[in-house]
Amino acid sequence: MAALARRDFLALGSAAAAAALLPGRAFAEIATGTKLHGLSAFGDLKYNPDFAHFDYVNPDAPKGGQMNFAPPNSTLNQSFLTFNTLNFLVLKGEAPPRAELCFDSLMTSALDEPDAAYGLLAETVTLSPDRNGFRFALRPQARFHDGSPLTADDVVFALKLYKDKGHPNLSQALRYMTDAVAVDPATVNLTFNGEQSAQNILAIVGMPIVSKAFYTANDFDASTMTPPLGSGPYKIGRVAAGQTVEYDRVADYWGRDLPVNRGLYNFDR
């Protein structure tokens, strides 16, 4: 087989990357009407449905200890320098990095597989024949930190809330979503207008899912030092406003034994 010229290789690579961003081409290689354990912008997934853990983790890693660090990156309204709110999901205020550790999402990514996501809150996802509909079957054991169940109503509430009032990085990603429906407590249907890309969907399935009950009782837009109710592997512990925040590992975290979490989140604080 003739060697591929560098220019041709770069052109093919650019075309592949662009294909993942083209509207109407989202997940063109993925079968519809089938329950899937993950989504990939390029079709095939590295990990099979029965995978035990990601290859890069030690599933038997000990738990405990404390790690002090300055976060290397931030997202949404998070700041490296200071913080005046614990709400990182809106444009207003400056929040501490790593607050996302307190929340779960429908799916989560693997560090060794770009452009793919595997079920976290969602056990499976099914694509509609036109690839504009996504049906998520939620894990029945999913819980918030107060013990209340995380249901389809919470997912629908969170995504609609972000589309209306969320940080621009959240609302812009949701601009192609035309509807979100809780079919029953464990089933969510998301519908898009056909202009979405695979990368757009992967961003949405990675968004933190907040509690409908909590944000019905509390102002979502507020800059507040009240810790939000989460469902993830950590919760907010000691806080010194503008200086330090501690995240405490949730010992009875509902998702600690899922394949996507096994071997991760080992520090107690």
Buried (B, 14 or more C-beta within 10 A) or exposed (E): EEEEEEEEEEEEEEEEBEBBEEEEBBBBEBEEEEEBBBBBBBEEBBBEEEBEBBEEBEEEEEEEEEEEEEEEEBBBBBBEEEBBBBBBBBBEBBBBBBBBBBBBBBBBBBEEBEBBBBBBBBBBBBBBEEBBBBBBBBBEEBBBBEEBBBBBBBBBBBBBBBBEBBBEBBBBBBEBBEEBEBEEBBBBBBBBEEEBBBBBBBBBBBBBBBBBBBBEEBEBBEBBEEBBBBBBBBBBEEBEEEEEBBBBBBEEBBBBEBBBBBBBBBBBB
